[in-house]
Amino acid sequence: MKIDVRNAVVAAKEYFEGIQDMIGNSIDNILLEEIELSENKRFWYVTLGFNRPVTKTERTLLSDVISLGTKYEREYKIFTIDAETGEVKSMKIREV
């Protein structure tokens, strides 16, 4: 295993920030949520969480629709990082 836990997190965060413009949402408060080394020690699984604004069409309660403040929801992405090279192999949605 060549890269340590810190480098795995940095790789995931840099990858995510590099494609942020393609996601199309205003993203804020990116934080490390979970990290795990695979049993065979070939991959790091890094979960990053972030806030994104909820659009009015996603709101369900009348009080949410008429409120003045912007509502946010927390989303999570799981990144698979090659433990030898630090290359991001995948990014997936983590359902909560």
PyRosetta script that sets phi, psi and omega in degrees:
from pyrosetta import init, pose_from_sequence

init()
pose = pose_from_sequence("MKIDVRNAVVAAKEYFEGIQDMIGNSIDNILLEEIELSENKRFWYVTLGFNRPVTKTERTLLSDVISLGTKYEREYKIFTIDAETGEVKSMKIREV")
pose.set_psi(1, 119.9)
pose.set_omega(1, -176.9)
pose.set_phi(2, -93.3)
pose.set_psi(2, -36.9)
pose.set_omega(2, -177.1)
pose.set_phi(3, -101.5)
pose.set_psi(3, 144.5)
pose.set_omega(3, -180.0)
pose.set_phi(4, -92.8)
pose.set_psi(4, -179.4)
pose.set_omega(4, -175.5)
pose.set_phi(5, -60.6)
pose.set_psi(5, -41.1)
pose.set_omega(5, -179.5)
pose.set_phi(6, -62.2)
pose.set_psi(6, -44.8)
pose.set_omega(6, 180.0)
pose.set_phi(7, -67.0)
pose.set_psi(7, -31.9)
pose.set_omega(7, 176.6)
pose.set_phi(8, -65.2)
pose.set_psi(8, -42.4)
pose.set_omega(8, 179.0)
pose.set_phi(9, -65.6)
pose.set_psi(9, -43.4)
pose.set_omega(9, 178.6)
pose.set_phi(10, -60.6)
pose.set_psi(10, -42.9)
pose.set_omega(10, 179.3)
pose.set_phi(11, -60.6)
pose.set_psi(11, -44.5)
pose.set_omega(11, 179.7)
pose.set_phi(12, -64.4)
pose.set_psi(12, -45.5)
pose.set_omega(12, -177.5)
pose.set_phi(13, -66.3)
pose.set_psi(13, -42.9)
pose.set_omega(13, 178.9)
pose.set_phi(14, -64.4)
pose.set_psi(14, -39.5)
pose.set_omega(14, 177.3)
pose.set_phi(15, -61.4)
pose.set_psi(15, -48.7)
pose.set_omega(15, -179.0)
pose.set_phi(16, -61.5)
pose.set_psi(16, -46.1)
pose.set_omega(16, 179.6)
pose.set_phi(17, -64.7)
pose.set_psi(17, -30.8)
pose.set_omega(17, 179.7)
pose.set_phi(18, -69.7)
pose.set_psi(18, -24.7)
pose.set_omega(18, 179.7)
pose.set_phi(19, -110.3)
pose.set_psi(19, 8.6)
pose.set_omega(19, -176.6)
pose.set_phi(20, -55.7)
pose.set_psi(20, -37.6)
pose.set_omega(20, -179.2)
pose.set_phi(21, -66.7)
pose.set_psi(21, -22.0)
pose.set_omega(21, 179.2)
pose.set_phi(22, -81.9)
pose.set_psi(22, -18.5)
pose.set_omega(22, -177.5)
pose.set_phi(23, -75.8)
pose.set_psi(23, -31.3)
pose.set_omega(23, 173.9)
pose.set_phi(24, 82.9)
pose.set_psi(24, 6.8)
pose.set_omega(24, 178.7)
pose.set_phi(25, -119.4)
pose.set_psi(25, 151.8)
pose.set_omega(25, 172.8)
pose.set_phi(26, -76.0)
pose.set_psi(26, 114.9)
pose.set_omega(26, -174.5)
pose.set_phi(27, -109.7)
pose.set_psi(27, 139.2)
pose.set_omega(27, -176.0)
pose.set_phi(28, -142.9)
pose.set_psi(28, 156.7)
pose.set_omega(28, 171.0)
pose.set_phi(29, 60.5)
pose.set_psi(29, 53.0)
pose.set_omega(29, 178.0)
pose.set_phi(30, -73.8)
pose.set_psi(30, 122.9)
pose.set_omega(30, -178.3)
pose.set_phi(31, -136.1)
pose.set_psi(31, 150.4)
pose.set_omega(31, 172.1)
pose.set_phi(32, -71.4)
pose.set_psi(32, 128.8)
pose.set_omega(32, 179.8)
pose.set_phi(33, -108.2)
pose.set_psi(33, -46.1)
pose.set_omega(33, -177.6)
pose.set_phi(34, -148.4)
pose.set_psi(34, 154.7)
pose.set_omega(34, 172.1)
pose.set_phi(35, -148.7)
pose.set_psi(35, 141.9)
pose.set_omega(35, -178.0)
pose.set_phi(36, -148.9)
pose.set_psi(36, 140.0)
pose.set_omega(36, 173.5)
pose.set_phi(37, -95.3)
pose.set_psi(37, 131.3)
pose.set_omega(37, -179.4)
pose.set_phi(38, -61.5)
pose.set_psi(38, 157.9)
pose.set_omega(38, -177.8)
pose.set_phi(39, -58.7)
pose.set_psi(39, -36.2)
pose.set_omega(39, 179.2)
pose.set_phi(40, -85.5)
pose.set_psi(40, 2.2)
pose.set_omega(40, 177.0)
pose.set_phi(41, 62.1)
pose.set_psi(41, 24.0)
pose.set_omega(41, 179.1)
pose.set_phi(42, -92.8)
pose.set_psi(42, -21.9)
pose.set_omega(42, -175.5)
pose.set_phi(43, -137.6)
pose.set_psi(43, 146.7)
pose.set_omega(43, 167.4)
pose.set_phi(44, -100.4)
pose.set_psi(44, 137.6)
pose.set_omega(44, 173.1)
pose.set_phi(45, -110.1)
pose.set_psi(45, 111.9)
pose.set_omega(45, -175.1)
pose.set_phi(46, -112.5)
pose.set_psi(46, 124.6)
pose.set_omega(46, 176.3)
pose.set_phi(47, -106.3)
pose.set_psi(47, 121.8)
pose.set_omega(47, 174.7)
pose.set_phi(48, -109.4)
pose.set_psi(48, 139.5)
pose.set_omega(48, 175.7)
pose.set_phi(49, -112.7)
pose.set_psi(49, 152.2)
pose.set_omega(49, 179.2)
pose.set_phi(50, -154.3)
pose.set_psi(50, 161.0)
pose.set_omega(50, 176.6)
pose.set_phi(51, -100.6)
pose.set_psi(51, 142.2)
pose.set_omega(51, 172.4)
pose.set_phi(52, -137.9)
pose.set_psi(52, 147.4)
pose.set_omega(52, -179.9)
pose.set_phi(53, -68.5)
pose.set_psi(53, 144.3)
pose.set_omega(53, 177.1)
pose.set_phi(54, -90.9)
pose.set_psi(54, 129.0)
pose.set_omega(54, 178.4)
pose.set_phi(55, -75.0)
pose.set_psi(55, 158.4)
pose.set_omega(55, -178.0)
pose.set_phi(56, -60.0)
pose.set_psi(56, -32.2)
pose.set_omega(56, -179.6)
pose.set_phi(57, -70.1)
pose.set_psi(57, -20.0)
pose.set_omega(57, 178.4)
pose.set_phi(58, -86.6)
pose.set_psi(58, -11.8)
pose.set_omega(58, -178.9)
pose.set_phi(59, -79.7)
pose.set_psi(59, 144.4)
pose.set_omega(59, -176.3)
pose.set_phi(60, -115.6)
pose.set_psi(60, -32.3)
pose.set_omega(60, -176.8)
pose.set_phi(61, -89.9)
pose.set_psi(61, 142.3)
pose.set_omega(61, 179.6)
pose.set_phi(62, -57.0)
pose.set_psi(62, -38.9)
pose.set_omega(62, 179.9)
pose.set_phi(63, -63.9)
pose.set_psi(63, -32.2)
pose.set_omega(63, 176.6)
pose.set_phi(64, -69.5)
pose.set_psi(64, -40.1)
pose.set_omega(64, -176.7)
pose.set_phi(65, -66.6)
pose.set_psi(65, -39.9)
pose.set_omega(65, -175.8)
pose.set_phi(66, -92.6)
pose.set_psi(66, -1.5)
pose.set_omega(66, 179.8)
pose.set_phi(67, -69.6)
pose.set_psi(67, 152.5)
pose.set_omega(67, -176.5)
pose.set_phi(68, -85.0)
pose.set_psi(68, -29.3)
pose.set_omega(68, -176.7)
pose.set_phi(69, -81.8)
pose.set_psi(69, 156.6)
pose.set_omega(69, 175.9)
pose.set_phi(70, -77.8)
pose.set_psi(70, 133.7)
pose.set_omega(70, 177.5)
pose.set_phi(71, -94.0)
pose.set_psi(71, 144.4)
pose.set_omega(71, 178.7)
pose.set_phi(72, -124.6)
pose.set_psi(72, 152.3)
pose.set_omega(72, 171.8)
pose.set_phi(73, -128.7)
pose.set_psi(73, 152.3)
pose.set_omega(73, -178.8)
pose.set_phi(74, -91.6)
pose.set_psi(74, 131.5)
pose.set_omega(74, 175.7)
pose.set_phi(75, -123.4)
pose.set_psi(75, 160.0)
pose.set_omega(75, -175.7)
pose.set_phi(76, -135.6)
pose.set_psi(76, 142.3)
pose.set_omega(76, 175.1)
pose.set_phi(77, -127.3)
pose.set_psi(77, 138.5)
pose.set_omega(77, 175.9)
pose.set_phi(78, -105.8)
pose.set_psi(78, 126.8)
pose.set_omega(78, 179.1)
pose.set_phi(79, -109.1)
pose.set_psi(79, 133.7)
pose.set_omega(79, 173.8)
pose.set_phi(80, -101.0)
pose.set_psi(80, 119.1)
pose.set_omega(80, -176.3)
pose.set_phi(81, -113.9)
pose.set_psi(81, 129.8)
pose.set_omega(81, 175.5)
pose.set_phi(82, -66.6)
pose.set_psi(82, 121.9)
pose.set_omega(82, -175.3)
pose.set_phi(83, -71.4)
pose.set_psi(83, -17.3)
pose.set_omega(83, 178.0)
pose.set_phi(84, -86.5)
pose.set_psi(84, -44.7)
pose.set_omega(84, -171.8)
pose.set_phi(85, -104.3)
pose.set_psi(85, -22.1)
pose.set_omega(85, -175.2)
pose.set_phi(86, 83.1)
pose.set_psi(86, 5.1)
pose.set_omega(86, -179.8)
pose.set_phi(87, -74.4)
pose.set_psi(87, 136.9)
pose.set_omega(87, 175.6)
pose.set_phi(88, -77.5)
pose.set_psi(88, 121.2)
pose.set_omega(88, -178.6)
pose.set_phi(89, -93.6)
pose.set_psi(89, -31.3)
pose.set_omega(89, 179.1)
pose.set_phi(90, -160.4)
pose.set_psi(90, 159.3)
pose.set_omega(90, 172.7)
pose.set_phi(91, -134.4)
pose.set_psi(91, 123.7)
pose.set_omega(91, -177.7)
pose.set_phi(92, -129.3)
pose.set_psi(92, 156.5)
pose.set_omega(92, 175.9)
pose.set_phi(93, -76.5)
pose.set_psi(93, 133.6)
pose.set_omega(93, 174.8)
pose.set_phi(94, -103.3)
pose.set_psi(94, 116.7)
pose.set_omega(94, 177.6)
pose.set_phi(95, -80.0)
pose.set_psi(95, 140.2)
pose.set_omega(95, 179.5)
pose.set_phi(96, -109.5)
pose.dump_pdb("model.pdb")
